[in-house]
Amino acid sequence: MTTTPRASEAQPGARGWHASVLTLFPEMFPGPLGISLSGDALGRGDWSLDAYDIRNHGLGRHRSVDDTPAGGGPGMVLRADVLAAAIDAVCAPGDGRPRLLMSPRGRPLTQARVRELVEEPGVAIVCGRFEGVDERVIAGRGLEEVSIGDYVLSGGEIAAMVVLDACVRLLPGVMGHEHSGTEESFEAGTLEYPHYTRPREWEERGIPDILLSGNHAAIARFRQEEALRITRERRPDLLAGRLREK
């Protein structure tokens, strides 16, 4: 299996949550995942990462992985036989990890889905390139299409990093404060309330008095009200979703 040197060196004998990324550019990993919280956790073995080169299963002298789209049209499409062989090499029989395909047509990634993924033994993520991947391998290998937003990237690698960063920070012990993963945007179906710190006055702007009162119940109410206000102003769709769920 082809791994990037930094990925393999960072997690010898790693345990716990295991991520596999199938990509045409394994050298992109761990990238930013190798620093800060996720990098420290990778070094400790709280999670492990391998980046597998899809071209290991490419065809012919040039290890071709794509072909022209059936029915005509622009661009190229990742072949089902090549990609399936790569998935089978990474995911052994009995591997229960979700298999994700980063795709702009996928279901939007949510904090709730991230929390579900953290409860799994890990994930296997396929990074698409070109015009997309052969539809048959999506069905044949049970790939779950996931989107990180309504825009198109050059490939799935950066999107995969987003998924992994969102998951790794929620693994036990990765964040220092026990409430860090729960008191933030989307956890309660709203955006996060505003934060303040010293100095008390800055450019004639002060910290709201209630936050300095020591009244924890009043502070909690203030934060909840501010979270609702900001959500109504910026993401009313989140509040509409909460009402539908009720």
Biotite code that builds the C-alpha atoms (Angstrom):
import biotite.structure as struc

atoms = struc.array([
    struc.Atom([0.000, 0.000, 0.000], chain_id="A", res_id=1, res_name="MET", atom_name="CA", element="C"),
    struc.Atom([1.329, 3.436, -0.907], chain_id="A", res_id=2, res_name="THR", atom_name="CA", element="C"),
    struc.Atom([1.301, 5.944, 1.932], chain_id="A", res_id=3, res_name="THR", atom_name="CA", element="C"),
    struc.Atom([2.820, 9.372, 2.165], chain_id="A", res_id=4, res_name="THR", atom_name="CA", element="C"),
    struc.Atom([6.023, 9.335, 4.247], chain_id="A", res_id=5, res_name="PRO", atom_name="CA", element="C"),
    struc.Atom([4.632, 11.812, 6.743], chain_id="A", res_id=6, res_name="ARG", atom_name="CA", element="C"),
    struc.Atom([1.449, 9.806, 7.202], chain_id="A", res_id=7, res_name="ALA", atom_name="CA", element="C"),
    struc.Atom([3.253, 6.523, 7.791], chain_id="A", res_id=8, res_name="SER", atom_name="CA", element="C"),
    struc.Atom([5.911, 8.062, 10.027], chain_id="A", res_id=9, res_name="GLU", atom_name="CA", element="C"),
    struc.Atom([3.353, 9.914, 12.118], chain_id="A", res_id=10, res_name="ALA", atom_name="CA", element="C"),
    struc.Atom([1.468, 6.880, 13.291], chain_id="A", res_id=11, res_name="GLN", atom_name="CA", element="C"),
    struc.Atom([3.607, 3.756, 13.749], chain_id="A", res_id=12, res_name="PRO", atom_name="CA", element="C"),
    struc.Atom([1.549, 1.155, 15.539], chain_id="A", res_id=13, res_name="GLY", atom_name="CA", element="C"),
    struc.Atom([-1.397, 3.527, 15.589], chain_id="A", res_id=14, res_name="ALA", atom_name="CA", element="C"),
    struc.Atom([-4.587, 2.447, 17.306], chain_id="A", res_id=15, res_name="ARG", atom_name="CA", element="C"),
    struc.Atom([-8.159, 3.622, 17.365], chain_id="A", res_id=16, res_name="GLY", atom_name="CA", element="C"),
    struc.Atom([-10.000, 5.489, 14.631], chain_id="A", res_id=17, res_name="TRP", atom_name="CA", element="C"),
    struc.Atom([-8.537, 4.657, 11.224], chain_id="A", res_id=18, res_name="HIS", atom_name="CA", element="C"),
    struc.Atom([-8.920, 6.676, 8.036], chain_id="A", res_id=19, res_name="ALA", atom_name="CA", element="C"),
    struc.Atom([-8.008, 5.512, 4.556], chain_id="A", res_id=20, res_name="SER", atom_name="CA", element="C"),
    struc.Atom([-8.002, 7.966, 1.659], chain_id="A", res_id=21, res_name="VAL", atom_name="CA", element="C"),
    struc.Atom([-8.053, 6.701, -1.925], chain_id="A", res_id=22, res_name="LEU", atom_name="CA", element="C"),
    struc.Atom([-6.583, 9.351, -4.195], chain_id="A", res_id=23, res_name="THR", atom_name="CA", element="C"),
    struc.Atom([-4.518, 10.014, -7.301], chain_id="A", res_id=24, res_name="LEU", atom_name="CA", element="C"),
    struc.Atom([-2.374, 12.360, -5.205], chain_id="A", res_id=25, res_name="PHE", atom_name="CA", element="C"),
    struc.Atom([-1.367, 10.571, -1.978], chain_id="A", res_id=26, res_name="PRO", atom_name="CA", element="C"),
    struc.Atom([1.426, 13.099, -1.452], chain_id="A", res_id=27, res_name="GLU", atom_name="CA", element="C"),
    struc.Atom([-1.237, 15.634, -0.445], chain_id="A", res_id=28, res_name="MET", atom_name="CA", element="C"),
    struc.Atom([-1.711, 13.792, 2.858], chain_id="A", res_id=29, res_name="PHE", atom_name="CA", element="C"),
    struc.Atom([-1.556, 14.323, 5.761], chain_id="A", res_id=30, res_name="PRO", atom_name="CA", element="C"),
    struc.Atom([-1.079, 17.967, 4.710], chain_id="A", res_id=31, res_name="GLY", atom_name="CA", element="C"),
    struc.Atom([-2.756, 20.242, 7.257], chain_id="A", res_id=32, res_name="PRO", atom_name="CA", element="C"),
    struc.Atom([-3.981, 17.164, 9.127], chain_id="A", res_id=33, res_name="LEU", atom_name="CA", element="C"),
    struc.Atom([-0.386, 16.629, 10.216], chain_id="A", res_id=34, res_name="GLY", atom_name="CA", element="C"),
    struc.Atom([-0.257, 19.785, 12.352], chain_id="A", res_id=35, res_name="ILE", atom_name="CA", element="C"),
    struc.Atom([-2.101, 21.315, 15.303], chain_id="A", res_id=36, res_name="SER", atom_name="CA", element="C"),
    struc.Atom([-4.743, 19.219, 17.089], chain_id="A", res_id=37, res_name="LEU", atom_name="CA", element="C"),
    struc.Atom([-5.133, 16.572, 14.392], chain_id="A", res_id=38, res_name="SER", atom_name="CA", element="C"),
    struc.Atom([-1.369, 16.280, 13.919], chain_id="A", res_id=39, res_name="GLY", atom_name="CA", element="C"),
    struc.Atom([-0.734, 15.915, 17.648], chain_id="A", res_id=40, res_name="ASP", atom_name="CA", element="C"),
    struc.Atom([-3.443, 13.252, 17.820], chain_id="A", res_id=41, res_name="ALA", atom_name="CA", element="C"),
    struc.Atom([-1.919, 11.485, 14.806], chain_id="A", res_id=42, res_name="LEU", atom_name="CA", element="C"),
    struc.Atom([1.461, 11.461, 16.505], chain_id="A", res_id=43, res_name="GLY", atom_name="CA", element="C"),
    struc.Atom([-0.029, 10.048, 19.719], chain_id="A", res_id=44, res_name="ARG", atom_name="CA", element="C"),
    struc.Atom([-1.800, 7.301, 17.793], chain_id="A", res_id=45, res_name="GLY", atom_name="CA", element="C"),
    struc.Atom([-5.303, 8.519, 18.685], chain_id="A", res_id=46, res_name="ASP", atom_name="CA", element="C"),
    struc.Atom([-6.104, 8.025, 15.019], chain_id="A", res_id=47, res_name="TRP", atom_name="CA", element="C"),
    struc.Atom([-4.258, 6.724, 11.967], chain_id="A", res_id=48, res_name="SER", atom_name="CA", element="C"),
    struc.Atom([-4.194, 7.666, 8.313], chain_id="A", res_id=49, res_name="LEU", atom_name="CA", element="C"),
    struc.Atom([-3.087, 6.010, 5.120], chain_id="A", res_id=50, res_name="ASP", atom_name="CA", element="C"),
    struc.Atom([-3.264, 7.567, 1.667], chain_id="A", res_id=51, res_name="ALA", atom_name="CA", element="C"),
    struc.Atom([-3.599, 4.943, -1.053], chain_id="A", res_id=52, res_name="TYR", atom_name="CA", element="C"),
    struc.Atom([-2.699, 5.663, -4.653], chain_id="A", res_id=53, res_name="ASP", atom_name="CA", element="C"),
    struc.Atom([-5.505, 4.629, -7.018], chain_id="A", res_id=54, res_name="ILE", atom_name="CA", element="C"),
    struc.Atom([-2.907, 4.373, -9.794], chain_id="A", res_id=55, res_name="ARG", atom_name="CA", element="C"),
    struc.Atom([-1.595, 1.220, -8.140], chain_id="A", res_id=56, res_name="ASN", atom_name="CA", element="C"),
    struc.Atom([-4.403, -0.432, -10.109], chain_id="A", res_id=57, res_name="HIS", atom_name="CA", element="C"),
    struc.Atom([-4.078, 1.617, -13.273], chain_id="A", res_id=58, res_name="GLY", atom_name="CA", element="C"),
    struc.Atom([-4.080, -0.155, -16.603], chain_id="A", res_id=59, res_name="LEU", atom_name="CA", element="C"),
    struc.Atom([-1.282, -0.565, -19.090], chain_id="A", res_id=60, res_name="GLY", atom_name="CA", element="C"),
    struc.Atom([2.116, 0.999, -19.348], chain_id="A", res_id=61, res_name="ARG", atom_name="CA", element="C"),
    struc.Atom([0.886, 4.398, -18.215], chain_id="A", res_id=62, res_name="HIS", atom_name="CA", element="C"),
    struc.Atom([-1.326, 3.043, -15.413], chain_id="A", res_id=63, res_name="ARG", atom_name="CA", element="C"),
    struc.Atom([-4.426, 4.642, -16.905], chain_id="A", res_id=64, res_name="SER", atom_name="CA", element="C"),
    struc.Atom([-7.289, 5.185, -14.467], chain_id="A", res_id=65, res_name="VAL", atom_name="CA", element="C"),
    struc.Atom([-9.859, 7.005, -16.598], chain_id="A", res_id=66, res_name="ASP", atom_name="CA", element="C"),
    struc.Atom([-11.635, 6.911, -19.934], chain_id="A", res_id=67, res_name="ASP", atom_name="CA", element="C"),
    struc.Atom([-14.011, 8.993, -22.053], chain_id="A", res_id=68, res_name="THR", atom_name="CA", element="C"),
    struc.Atom([-17.636, 9.260, -20.860], chain_id="A", res_id=69, res_name="PRO", atom_name="CA", element="C"),
    struc.Atom([-20.129, 6.857, -22.409], chain_id="A", res_id=70, res_name="ALA", atom_name="CA", element="C"),
    struc.Atom([-22.545, 8.818, -24.570], chain_id="A", res_id=71, res_name="GLY", atom_name="CA", element="C"),
    struc.Atom([-20.006, 11.536, -25.238], chain_id="A", res_id=72, res_name="GLY", atom_name="CA", element="C"),
    struc.Atom([-19.313, 14.782, -23.463], chain_id="A", res_id=73, res_name="GLY", atom_name="CA", element="C"),
    struc.Atom([-16.352, 16.661, -22.014], chain_id="A", res_id=74, res_name="PRO", atom_name="CA", element="C"),
    struc.Atom([-13.699, 15.398, -19.665], chain_id="A", res_id=75, res_name="GLY", atom_name="CA", element="C"),
    struc.Atom([-12.831, 11.947, -18.439], chain_id="A", res_id=76, res_name="MET", atom_name="CA", element="C"),
    struc.Atom([-14.394, 9.508, -15.952], chain_id="A", res_id=77, res_name="VAL", atom_name="CA", element="C"),
    struc.Atom([-12.660, 7.306, -13.367], chain_id="A", res_id=78, res_name="LEU", atom_name="CA", element="C"),
    struc.Atom([-13.070, 3.677, -14.430], chain_id="A", res_id=79, res_name="ARG", atom_name="CA", element="C"),
    struc.Atom([-15.192, 1.341, -12.309], chain_id="A", res_id=80, res_name="ALA", atom_name="CA", element="C"),
    struc.Atom([-12.779, -1.601, -12.580], chain_id="A", res_id=81, res_name="ASP", atom_name="CA", element="C"),
    struc.Atom([-9.754, 0.454, -11.516], chain_id="A", res_id=82, res_name="VAL", atom_name="CA", element="C"),
    struc.Atom([-11.467, 2.206, -8.633], chain_id="A", res_id=83, res_name="LEU", atom_name="CA", element="C"),
    struc.Atom([-13.166, -0.973, -7.398], chain_id="A", res_id=84, res_name="ALA", atom_name="CA", element="C"),
    struc.Atom([-9.803, -2.763, -7.313], chain_id="A", res_id=85, res_name="ALA", atom_name="CA", element="C"),
    struc.Atom([-8.350, 0.079, -5.220], chain_id="A", res_id=86, res_name="ALA", atom_name="CA", element="C"),
    struc.Atom([-11.295, 0.001, -2.808], chain_id="A", res_id=87, res_name="ILE", atom_name="CA", element="C"),
    struc.Atom([-11.012, -3.778, -2.456], chain_id="A", res_id=88, res_name="ASP", atom_name="CA", element="C"),
    struc.Atom([-7.305, -3.434, -1.682], chain_id="A", res_id=89, res_name="ALA", atom_name="CA", element="C"),
    struc.Atom([-7.978, -0.912, 1.093], chain_id="A", res_id=90, res_name="VAL", atom_name="CA", element="C"),
    struc.Atom([-11.189, -2.337, 2.542], chain_id="A", res_id=91, res_name="CYS", atom_name="CA", element="C"),
    struc.Atom([-10.722, -5.998, 3.387], chain_id="A", res_id=92, res_name="ALA", atom_name="CA", element="C"),
    struc.Atom([-13.749, -8.295, 3.774], chain_id="A", res_id=93, res_name="PRO", atom_name="CA", element="C"),
    struc.Atom([-15.478, -7.437, 7.024], chain_id="A", res_id=94, res_name="GLY", atom_name="CA", element="C"),
    struc.Atom([-14.190, -3.862, 7.079], chain_id="A", res_id=95, res_name="ASP", atom_name="CA", element="C"),
    struc.Atom([-17.191, -2.068, 8.580], chain_id="A", res_id=96, res_name="GLY", atom_name="CA", element="C"),
    struc.Atom([-16.000, 1.475, 8.004], chain_id="A", res_id=97, res_name="ARG", atom_name="CA", element="C"),
    struc.Atom([-18.322, 3.766, 6.010], chain_id="A", res_id=98, res_name="PRO", atom_name="CA", element="C"),
    struc.Atom([-17.132, 4.298, 2.453], chain_id="A", res_id=99, res_name="ARG", atom_name="CA", element="C"),
    struc.Atom([-17.476, 7.935, 1.459], chain_id="A", res_id=100, res_name="LEU", atom_name="CA", element="C"),
    struc.Atom([-17.155, 9.488, -1.980], chain_id="A", res_id=101, res_name="LEU", atom_name="CA", element="C"),
    struc.Atom([-16.530, 13.219, -1.962], chain_id="A", res_id=102, res_name="MET", atom_name="CA", element="C"),
    struc.Atom([-18.931, 14.631, -4.536], chain_id="A", res_id=103, res_name="SER", atom_name="CA", element="C"),
    struc.Atom([-20.729, 17.986, -5.070], chain_id="A", res_id=104, res_name="PRO", atom_name="CA", element="C"),
    struc.Atom([-23.931, 16.041, -5.723], chain_id="A", res_id=105, res_name="ARG", atom_name="CA", element="C"),
    struc.Atom([-23.719, 14.224, -2.395], chain_id="A", res_id=106, res_name="GLY", atom_name="CA", element="C"),
    struc.Atom([-25.709, 14.887, 0.755], chain_id="A", res_id=107, res_name="ARG", atom_name="CA", element="C"),
    struc.Atom([-24.370, 17.927, 2.623], chain_id="A", res_id=108, res_name="PRO", atom_name="CA", element="C"),
    struc.Atom([-22.038, 17.080, 5.485], chain_id="A", res_id=109, res_name="LEU", atom_name="CA", element="C"),
    struc.Atom([-23.591, 17.966, 8.845], chain_id="A", res_id=110, res_name="THR", atom_name="CA", element="C"),
    struc.Atom([-22.304, 18.003, 12.386], chain_id="A", res_id=111, res_name="GLN", atom_name="CA", element="C"),
    struc.Atom([-24.751, 15.206, 13.186], chain_id="A", res_id=112, res_name="ALA", atom_name="CA", element="C"),
    struc.Atom([-23.240, 13.025, 10.448], chain_id="A", res_id=113, res_name="ARG", atom_name="CA", element="C"),
    struc.Atom([-19.738, 13.847, 11.695], chain_id="A", res_id=114, res_name="VAL", atom_name="CA", element="C"),
    struc.Atom([-20.688, 12.623, 15.161], chain_id="A", res_id=115, res_name="ARG", atom_name="CA", element="C"),
    struc.Atom([-22.013, 9.404, 13.637], chain_id="A", res_id=116, res_name="GLU", atom_name="CA", element="C"),
    struc.Atom([-18.763, 8.860, 11.741], chain_id="A", res_id=117, res_name="LEU", atom_name="CA", element="C"),
    struc.Atom([-16.740, 9.338, 14.927], chain_id="A", res_id=118, res_name="VAL", atom_name="CA", element="C"),
    struc.Atom([-18.641, 6.414, 16.460], chain_id="A", res_id=119, res_name="GLU", atom_name="CA", element="C"),
    struc.Atom([-17.467, 4.164, 13.618], chain_id="A", res_id=120, res_name="GLU", atom_name="CA", element="C"),
    struc.Atom([-14.060, 2.419, 13.617], chain_id="A", res_id=121, res_name="PRO", atom_name="CA", element="C"),
    struc.Atom([-12.979, 4.957, 11.005], chain_id="A", res_id=122, res_name="GLY", atom_name="CA", element="C"),
    struc.Atom([-13.742, 5.882, 7.395], chain_id="A", res_id=123, res_name="VAL", atom_name="CA", element="C"),
    struc.Atom([-12.559, 5.102, 3.874], chain_id="A", res_id=124, res_name="ALA", atom_name="CA", element="C"),
    struc.Atom([-12.791, 8.148, 1.617], chain_id="A", res_id=125, res_name="ILE", atom_name="CA", element="C"),
    struc.Atom([-12.630, 8.104, -2.166], chain_id="A", res_id=126, res_name="VAL", atom_name="CA", element="C"),
    struc.Atom([-11.410, 11.334, -3.755], chain_id="A", res_id=127, res_name="CYS", atom_name="CA", element="C"),
    struc.Atom([-12.864, 11.828, -7.204], chain_id="A", res_id=128, res_name="GLY", atom_name="CA", element="C"),
    struc.Atom([-11.158, 13.645, -10.069], chain_id="A", res_id=129, res_name="ARG", atom_name="CA", element="C"),
    struc.Atom([-12.015, 14.584, -13.649], chain_id="A", res_id=130, res_name="PHE", atom_name="CA", element="C"),
    struc.Atom([-15.743, 14.634, -14.470], chain_id="A", res_id=131, res_name="GLU", atom_name="CA", element="C"),
    struc.Atom([-16.564, 12.056, -11.811], chain_id="A", res_id=132, res_name="GLY", atom_name="CA", element="C"),
    struc.Atom([-16.527, 8.301, -11.267], chain_id="A", res_id=133, res_name="VAL", atom_name="CA", element="C"),
    struc.Atom([-18.347, 5.513, -13.061], chain_id="A", res_id=134, res_name="ASP", atom_name="CA", element="C"),
    struc.Atom([-21.804, 5.249, -11.495], chain_id="A", res_id=135, res_name="GLU", atom_name="CA", element="C"),
    struc.Atom([-21.548, 1.473, -11.293], chain_id="A", res_id=136, res_name="ARG", atom_name="CA", element="C"),
    struc.Atom([-18.761, 1.507, -8.727], chain_id="A", res_id=137, res_name="VAL", atom_name="CA", element="C"),
    struc.Atom([-20.804, 3.809, -6.484], chain_id="A", res_id=138, res_name="ILE", atom_name="CA", element="C"),
    struc.Atom([-23.528, 1.181, -6.305], chain_id="A", res_id=139, res_name="ALA", atom_name="CA", element="C"),
    struc.Atom([-21.213, -1.821, -6.506], chain_id="A", res_id=140, res_name="GLY", atom_name="CA", element="C"),
    struc.Atom([-19.052, -0.772, -3.552], chain_id="A", res_id=141, res_name="ARG", atom_name="CA", element="C"),
    struc.Atom([-21.721, 0.990, -1.504], chain_id="A", res_id=142, res_name="GLY", atom_name="CA", element="C"),
    struc.Atom([-20.214, 4.465, -1.631], chain_id="A", res_id=143, res_name="LEU", atom_name="CA", element="C"),
    struc.Atom([-21.968, 7.232, 0.302], chain_id="A", res_id=144, res_name="GLU", atom_name="CA", element="C"),
    struc.Atom([-21.713, 10.489, -1.634], chain_id="A", res_id=145, res_name="GLU", atom_name="CA", element="C"),
    struc.Atom([-20.905, 13.449, 0.612], chain_id="A", res_id=146, res_name="VAL", atom_name="CA", element="C"),
    struc.Atom([-20.686, 17.149, -0.240], chain_id="A", res_id=147, res_name="SER", atom_name="CA", element="C"),
    struc.Atom([-19.049, 19.927, 1.774], chain_id="A", res_id=148, res_name="ILE", atom_name="CA", element="C"),
    struc.Atom([-20.884, 22.690, -0.088], chain_id="A", res_id=149, res_name="GLY", atom_name="CA", element="C"),
    struc.Atom([-22.582, 23.862, -3.246], chain_id="A", res_id=150, res_name="ASP", atom_name="CA", element="C"),
    struc.Atom([-19.451, 24.466, -5.271], chain_id="A", res_id=151, res_name="TYR", atom_name="CA", element="C"),
    struc.Atom([-16.989, 22.420, -7.311], chain_id="A", res_id=152, res_name="VAL", atom_name="CA", element="C"),
    struc.Atom([-13.363, 21.709, -6.391], chain_id="A", res_id=153, res_name="LEU", atom_name="CA", element="C"),
    struc.Atom([-10.594, 20.317, -8.583], chain_id="A", res_id=154, res_name="SER", atom_name="CA", element="C"),
    struc.Atom([-10.798, 17.013, -6.730], chain_id="A", res_id=155, res_name="GLY", atom_name="CA", element="C"),
    struc.Atom([-11.986, 15.379, -3.546], chain_id="A", res_id=156, res_name="GLY", atom_name="CA", element="C"),
    struc.Atom([-8.756, 15.662, -1.564], chain_id="A", res_id=157, res_name="GLU", atom_name="CA", element="C"),
    struc.Atom([-9.425, 19.013, 0.107], chain_id="A", res_id=158, res_name="ILE", atom_name="CA", element="C"),
    struc.Atom([-13.003, 17.945, 0.817], chain_id="A", res_id=159, res_name="ALA", atom_name="CA", element="C"),
    struc.Atom([-11.688, 14.734, 2.397], chain_id="A", res_id=160, res_name="ALA", atom_name="CA", element="C"),
    struc.Atom([-9.429, 16.797, 4.647], chain_id="A", res_id=161, res_name="MET", atom_name="CA", element="C"),
    struc.Atom([-12.476, 18.777, 5.782], chain_id="A", res_id=162, res_name="VAL", atom_name="CA", element="C"),
    struc.Atom([-14.304, 15.577, 6.721], chain_id="A", res_id=163, res_name="VAL", atom_name="CA", element="C"),
    struc.Atom([-11.305, 14.167, 8.555], chain_id="A", res_id=164, res_name="LEU", atom_name="CA", element="C"),
    struc.Atom([-10.602, 17.379, 10.461], chain_id="A", res_id=165, res_name="ASP", atom_name="CA", element="C"),
    struc.Atom([-14.242, 17.604, 11.550], chain_id="A", res_id=166, res_name="ALA", atom_name="CA", element="C"),
    struc.Atom([-14.128, 14.005, 12.793], chain_id="A", res_id=167, res_name="CYS", atom_name="CA", element="C"),
    struc.Atom([-10.695, 13.920, 14.432], chain_id="A", res_id=168, res_name="VAL", atom_name="CA", element="C"),
    struc.Atom([-11.325, 16.950, 16.645], chain_id="A", res_id=169, res_name="ARG", atom_name="CA", element="C"),
    struc.Atom([-14.248, 15.077, 18.232], chain_id="A", res_id=170, res_name="LEU", atom_name="CA", element="C"),
    struc.Atom([-12.256, 11.956, 19.101], chain_id="A", res_id=171, res_name="LEU", atom_name="CA", element="C"),
    struc.Atom([-11.808, 11.459, 22.861], chain_id="A", res_id=172, res_name="PRO", atom_name="CA", element="C"),
    struc.Atom([-8.872, 13.411, 24.212], chain_id="A", res_id=173, res_name="GLY", atom_name="CA", element="C"),
    struc.Atom([-8.151, 15.450, 21.090], chain_id="A", res_id=174, res_name="VAL", atom_name="CA", element="C"),
    struc.Atom([-9.665, 18.715, 22.358], chain_id="A", res_id=175, res_name="MET", atom_name="CA", element="C"),
    struc.Atom([-8.607, 19.884, 25.786], chain_id="A", res_id=176, res_name="GLY", atom_name="CA", element="C"),
    struc.Atom([-11.932, 21.006, 27.296], chain_id="A", res_id=177, res_name="HIS", atom_name="CA", element="C"),
    struc.Atom([-14.690, 18.471, 27.793], chain_id="A", res_id=178, res_name="GLU", atom_name="CA", element="C"),
    struc.Atom([-17.338, 20.894, 26.463], chain_id="A", res_id=179, res_name="HIS", atom_name="CA", element="C"),
    struc.Atom([-15.324, 22.153, 23.481], chain_id="A", res_id=180, res_name="SER", atom_name="CA", element="C"),
    struc.Atom([-17.082, 19.794, 21.081], chain_id="A", res_id=181, res_name="GLY", atom_name="CA", element="C"),
    struc.Atom([-20.608, 20.498, 22.272], chain_id="A", res_id=182, res_name="THR", atom_name="CA", element="C"),
    struc.Atom([-20.791, 24.267, 22.797], chain_id="A", res_id=183, res_name="GLU", atom_name="CA", element="C"),
    struc.Atom([-20.256, 25.353, 19.208], chain_id="A", res_id=184, res_name="GLU", atom_name="CA", element="C"),
    struc.Atom([-22.069, 25.993, 15.952], chain_id="A", res_id=185, res_name="SER", atom_name="CA", element="C"),
    struc.Atom([-24.571, 23.384, 14.723], chain_id="A", res_id=186, res_name="PHE", atom_name="CA", element="C"),
    struc.Atom([-24.457, 21.223, 17.871], chain_id="A", res_id=187, res_name="GLU", atom_name="CA", element="C"),
    struc.Atom([-27.765, 22.664, 19.123], chain_id="A", res_id=188, res_name="ALA", atom_name="CA", element="C"),
    struc.Atom([-29.173, 23.378, 15.674], chain_id="A", res_id=189, res_name="GLY", atom_name="CA", element="C"),
    struc.Atom([-28.017, 27.004, 15.813], chain_id="A", res_id=190, res_name="THR", atom_name="CA", element="C"),
    struc.Atom([-24.922, 29.013, 15.061], chain_id="A", res_id=191, res_name="LEU", atom_name="CA", element="C"),
    struc.Atom([-22.578, 29.682, 17.960], chain_id="A", res_id=192, res_name="GLU", atom_name="CA", element="C"),
    struc.Atom([-23.006, 32.654, 20.288], chain_id="A", res_id=193, res_name="TYR", atom_name="CA", element="C"),
    struc.Atom([-20.420, 35.514, 20.225], chain_id="A", res_id=194, res_name="PRO", atom_name="CA", element="C"),
    struc.Atom([-17.212, 35.248, 22.229], chain_id="A", res_id=195, res_name="HIS", atom_name="CA", element="C"),
    struc.Atom([-15.266, 37.922, 24.106], chain_id="A", res_id=196, res_name="TYR", atom_name="CA", element="C"),
    struc.Atom([-12.055, 38.138, 26.102], chain_id="A", res_id=197, res_name="THR", atom_name="CA", element="C"),
    struc.Atom([-9.695, 40.782, 27.539], chain_id="A", res_id=198, res_name="ARG", atom_name="CA", element="C"),
    struc.Atom([-9.281, 43.688, 27.238], chain_id="A", res_id=199, res_name="PRO", atom_name="CA", element="C"),
    struc.Atom([-12.598, 44.743, 28.772], chain_id="A", res_id=200, res_name="ARG", atom_name="CA", element="C"),
    struc.Atom([-12.730, 47.819, 26.503], chain_id="A", res_id=201, res_name="GLU", atom_name="CA", element="C"),
    struc.Atom([-11.378, 47.875, 22.950], chain_id="A", res_id=202, res_name="TRP", atom_name="CA", element="C"),
    struc.Atom([-11.853, 50.784, 20.536], chain_id="A", res_id=203, res_name="GLU", atom_name="CA", element="C"),
    struc.Atom([-14.788, 52.025, 22.647], chain_id="A", res_id=204, res_name="GLU", atom_name="CA", element="C"),
    struc.Atom([-16.421, 48.612, 22.443], chain_id="A", res_id=205, res_name="ARG", atom_name="CA", element="C"),
    struc.Atom([-17.048, 46.810, 25.694], chain_id="A", res_id=206, res_name="GLY", atom_name="CA", element="C"),
    struc.Atom([-17.768, 43.257, 26.750], chain_id="A", res_id=207, res_name="ILE", atom_name="CA", element="C"),
    struc.Atom([-21.485, 42.848, 27.533], chain_id="A", res_id=208, res_name="PRO", atom_name="CA", element="C"),
    struc.Atom([-21.960, 43.403, 31.261], chain_id="A", res_id=209, res_name="ASP", atom_name="CA", element="C"),
    struc.Atom([-23.912, 40.177, 31.690], chain_id="A", res_id=210, res_name="ILE", atom_name="CA", element="C"),
    struc.Atom([-20.820, 38.133, 30.810], chain_id="A", res_id=211, res_name="LEU", atom_name="CA", element="C"),
    struc.Atom([-18.922, 39.739, 33.689], chain_id="A", res_id=212, res_name="LEU", atom_name="CA", element="C"),
    struc.Atom([-21.756, 39.361, 36.214], chain_id="A", res_id=213, res_name="SER", atom_name="CA", element="C"),
    struc.Atom([-20.867, 35.907, 37.513], chain_id="A", res_id=214, res_name="GLY", atom_name="CA", element="C"),
    struc.Atom([-24.538, 34.902, 37.120], chain_id="A", res_id=215, res_name="ASN", atom_name="CA", element="C"),
    struc.Atom([-24.136, 31.639, 35.220], chain_id="A", res_id=216, res_name="HIS", atom_name="CA", element="C"),
    struc.Atom([-27.849, 31.119, 34.584], chain_id="A", res_id=217, res_name="ALA", atom_name="CA", element="C"),
    struc.Atom([-28.197, 34.617, 33.137], chain_id="A", res_id=218, res_name="ALA", atom_name="CA", element="C"),
    struc.Atom([-25.055, 34.116, 31.049], chain_id="A", res_id=219, res_name="ILE", atom_name="CA", element="C"),
    struc.Atom([-26.455, 30.861, 29.646], chain_id="A", res_id=220, res_name="ALA", atom_name="CA", element="C"),
    struc.Atom([-29.729, 32.611, 28.726], chain_id="A", res_id=221, res_name="ARG", atom_name="CA", element="C"),
    struc.Atom([-27.845, 35.492, 27.095], chain_id="A", res_id=222, res_name="PHE", atom_name="CA", element="C"),
    struc.Atom([-25.746, 33.106, 25.023], chain_id="A", res_id=223, res_name="ARG", atom_name="CA", element="C"),
    struc.Atom([-28.779, 31.130, 23.931], chain_id="A", res_id=224, res_name="GLN", atom_name="CA", element="C"),
    struc.Atom([-30.618, 34.294, 22.918], chain_id="A", res_id=225, res_name="GLU", atom_name="CA", element="C"),
    struc.Atom([-27.585, 35.549, 20.993], chain_id="A", res_id=226, res_name="GLU", atom_name="CA", element="C"),
    struc.Atom([-27.192, 32.205, 19.233], chain_id="A", res_id=227, res_name="ALA", atom_name="CA", element="C"),
    struc.Atom([-30.838, 32.342, 18.153], chain_id="A", res_id=228, res_name="LEU", atom_name="CA", element="C"),
    struc.Atom([-30.518, 35.963, 17.023], chain_id="A", res_id=229, res_name="ARG", atom_name="CA", element="C"),
    struc.Atom([-27.474, 35.276, 14.890], chain_id="A", res_id=230, res_name="ILE", atom_name="CA", element="C"),
    struc.Atom([-29.051, 32.138, 13.429], chain_id="A", res_id=231, res_name="THR", atom_name="CA", element="C"),
    struc.Atom([-32.239, 34.024, 12.505], chain_id="A", res_id=232, res_name="ARG", atom_name="CA", element="C"),
    struc.Atom([-30.151, 36.685, 10.775], chain_id="A", res_id=233, res_name="GLU", atom_name="CA", element="C"),
    struc.Atom([-27.660, 34.453, 8.975], chain_id="A", res_id=234, res_name="ARG", atom_name="CA", element="C"),
    struc.Atom([-29.070, 30.926, 8.681], chain_id="A", res_id=235, res_name="ARG", atom_name="CA", element="C"),
    struc.Atom([-32.858, 30.927, 9.108], chain_id="A", res_id=236, res_name="PRO", atom_name="CA", element="C"),
    struc.Atom([-32.884, 27.599, 7.276], chain_id="A", res_id=237, res_name="ASP", atom_name="CA", element="C"),
    struc.Atom([-31.371, 25.966, 10.377], chain_id="A", res_id=238, res_name="LEU", atom_name="CA", element="C"),
    struc.Atom([-34.269, 27.126, 12.533], chain_id="A", res_id=239, res_name="LEU", atom_name="CA", element="C"),
    struc.Atom([-36.758, 25.962, 9.910], chain_id="A", res_id=240, res_name="ALA", atom_name="CA", element="C"),
    struc.Atom([-35.110, 22.541, 10.038], chain_id="A", res_id=241, res_name="GLY", atom_name="CA", element="C"),
    struc.Atom([-35.481, 22.424, 13.821], chain_id="A", res_id=242, res_name="ARG", atom_name="CA", element="C"),
    struc.Atom([-39.201, 23.192, 13.526], chain_id="A", res_id=243, res_name="LEU", atom_name="CA", element="C"),
    struc.Atom([-39.680, 20.428, 10.932], chain_id="A", res_id=244, res_name="ARG", atom_name="CA", element="C"),
    struc.Atom([-37.956, 17.923, 13.229], chain_id="A", res_id=245, res_name="GLU", atom_name="CA", element="C"),
    struc.Atom([-40.357, 18.805, 16.051], chain_id="A", res_id=246, res_name="LYS", atom_name="CA", element="C"),
])
